Amino acid sequence: MSYSDSEKPTVGATPRGRGIYLLPNLFTTAALFAGFFAIVQGMNGDFEAAAQAIFIAMVLDGLDGRVARLTHTQSAFGAEYDSLSDMVSFGAAPSLVIYEWALRGMGKLGWIAAFIYCAGAALRLARFNTQLGIADKRWFTGLPSPSAAALLAGMVWVLQGDYQIAGSRISGLVWCVTVFAGLSMVSNIKFYSFKDLNFRHSVPFWAALLVLLGFVVISLDQARVLWSFFLVYSGSGYVMWLVRTVGRRRKRQGAARSAEATAKNDARPPVDL
């Protein structure tokens, strides 16, 4: 999602004019076009191009909200348009591409998995819109739809583009990843949002070197690096959930042992001296 909690206006906001702001909506339209292009290329069998178009839509989706904020052109129209564009680019497009690439031969199981993903993206976007202003900015509830789309698109890009592996050969694996992405979007698992990172303030020199190194690594092999990043990110929420769960369980067990020891001490009869 390109609009943060403080950027995205409420649905009932009153526009300042009858028209719409052109600049941020151009980026949203470009993201929508990239998603539509991915659908067309998926139907034509050019799955590598379709996957690349989904990543391009991610970049454009990340720019429209920032452009609106920098130019003070936020609007309720832009916010709703952005959500509809996200549904096409990160909901319908990945589900159709992954279905055509690997799931078509599975029959009903194939289109059920694709629908689970598509419905998960729609529910994820709806929940995000209804939780604006009350959710913790540091965390996403459920896997963000762009990250879920990147998980599927990266898989197509790497396996089809780099290794020439037909999706029908690994349809079982693709089915599991598709269902995992769809269910993760509607789960209550927390994923780090990176929104508390402030890039406006001065940073140490080594931070600039890390950013430069990141661009160099991505340029060496865009498909594998990007897919690896989103693979790790998709699992990070579950790892943090497991760590927090184990920590809470150990804390409860420690408290229970302390209470039991205190009760035993209280139950001992006094010793006569």
N, C-alpha and C positions, 0 to 999 in steps of 0.2 A: 504494500500500500504506500502510495507516495505522500499522502496527507497525514501529518501527525495529529495528535489530539488537539494541539493548540492551533493547528493550521486549518483544519477542516471545519467550515462553518456549519451551523445547524440547518436542518431542512427548512425551518420556518424563517430563515434570515431574509430580510428585505433587500433586494438588489438596489444598487445606486442608480441604475438606469435601465432602460428597456432592452438594450443590447447585451452582448456577452463580451467578455474579455478575450481578445484574439490570441495573445501570445501563449499563455499557459494551455489553452484549449488546442492550440496547434500541436503541442507536444502530446497531449492526450489523444488527438486524432491520429497522430503518427504511430503511437503505441497501438491504437485500435487497428490501424492498417497493417501493422506488423503481425498482429494476432490473426487477422483475416488472411493475410498472405501465408501464414503458417498452415492454416486450414486448407487453402487451395493447393499448396505444395504437398501436403499430406495426402490429399485426394489424388494428386498426380503421381504419387509415388516417390517424390524427391524428399525423402525424410531428413536428410542432412540439412538441406536448406530450410525445411520447416523448423527443425530444432534451433538453428541459428536465428531464425526470425523471432522465436519466442524469447531468446536471450536479448535480442535488440529491443523487443517490447519491454523487457525488464528495465533496461537502461533508460528508455524514454519515460517509463512510468515513474522512475525515480527522480526525473527532472521536472515534471510538470508542477508538482506541489512546491518544490523549491523555487522555481521561477515565479509562481504565483505569490509566494511569500516575499521574495526579493523585490518584486515590482508592485506589491500591495494590490494585487488583482484577484484575491480570493473571492469566491462566490459560491452560493448554494448550487447554482447550475454546474459549475466546474467540479464540485465535489461529487454530485450525482453522476455526471458524465464520466468522471474518473472511475467510479465503481462499476458502471456498465462496461467501460473499456476493459477493466480488470477481469470481469466475468468472461469476456470473449477471449482475451489474450492468455489468461492463466486458468481458465476453467474449461471452456469449450474447445479451444485449440489443442491443448495438451491431451485431453481425453480422446479427441478424434484422431490425432496423429498417432498416439500410442495404440489405439484400436486398429488403425489401418496397418501399422507396422508389425504388430505382434499378436494382437488378440482376436482378430477376425476369424482365424481358423479354429478358435475354441468354442465357437457357437454362442450359446446363451451365457456361459461363464465369462466370455470375453466382453460382451457388451454390458453385462452386469458390473464388471470391474470398472469399465470406462464410465458407467453412470455413477457408481459410487464416488469416483473421483470428481466428476462434474458437479454432482449434488453437494459434495463436501466443500468444493470451492464456493458455491453459491451460499451455503450456510455460513461458511467462514467469513465471507464478505458482509453478510447481513449482521452477524454477531459483532463484527468489528464496528460497523456503523452505529449499532445500538449501545455500544459500551464506550463511546467517545466521552471524555470528560470524567469518567469514573474508574477507568482501568489504569493500572500502574504503567507509566510510560516506559519503564525499563524492561518490561516483559511483554511478549505477545502470548495470548492465550490460544494455544493451538498453533500448528505450523503455518506460517504466512503463505498465502496462495502463490506469490511469486517464487518462493523457495520450493514449494511443492512442484510447481511447473518446471523449475530448473532441474529438479531431481529427475523428472521424466525426460525432459528435453536433453539434458546432459547424457543420460543413458543412451538415447537414440544417437546423439551426435558422436559419442565415443565408439560405441559398439558398431554402428552402421558405417560411420565415416572413417574411423581409424582402423578397425579390425574387419570390416566387411562381413559382419555377423548378421544374418537375417533374423528378424525378430521372431519368426515362426520356430526357429531352432531353440529358443530359450523362452518360449511363451509362458511356461510355468513361473519362471523367475520374474518376468515382466508383470505377470498377473499379481504376484505377491507385492512387488514394489508399488504398483498402481493402487492397490487396496490400502497398503500402508500409508501412502501419501494422502489418500482421500480421508481415511479415518483420523490421521494425525491432525488434519486441518480442523476437525470438529472436536478434538479431544480437549481436555483441560490441562494438558501439559504446558509448562511455561518455557518459552524460548526467548533468549536474550534479544533485545530489539536494537541495541547499539545507539539508542536515541539519547542516552546520557553522555555520549562522547561529544565534547564541544570543540569543534575545529576552528572556531573564530579566534580563540586565544592563541598566544604564542606557544610553540611546542619546542622541546629539545631538538638538537640537530639530528640525533639518532632516530627520532621519529620520522623526520623527512627521509632519511636513508631507508627506513623500513618501507615507507610508501613507495619509494623508487624501486626497491628490491621486489616489492609485490608486483608492480607493473612489468618488471623484467621477467619474473617467473611466469606470469600469465601470458606474456608474449611468446615464450618458448613453446608452449603447448596449450592453447586456449581451452580446447575441449576437455582435456584430462584434468587440468588445474581447476577449472570452474566446476566440473562435476564432482571432483574430490572435495572441494570446499563445501558444496551443498550436501554431499553425503555426510560429511562430518557434522555440519550444522543440523541436519535432520535427525541425527542421533544424539546431539548434544542435550536436547531437552529431556530425553529419556534418561541419559546418564545423570544429569543434575537431579531429576526426580528420584532416581534410585539412591543417590548419595544423601539427599534430604530425608528420604524414608528411612534409610538405615540409621542416620543420625538421630532422628526422632525416636526410633525404636530403642536404640541404645540409651538414650536419655530417660525414656520411660522405665526401662529395666533398671537403670541405676537408681532412679527415684524409688522404685518398688523395693529394691534391696535395702536402701537406706531406711525406708519406712519399716521394713521387716526387722532390721537390726534395732531400730529404736523401740519397737514394740516388745522385742525380746528383753531388752534391757529394763524396760518398765515393768515387765512381768516377773522379774527375778525378786525373790523375797529379800528383805533387808537382812544384813549380816550383823548379828549381835557381837559387840566387842567386849 
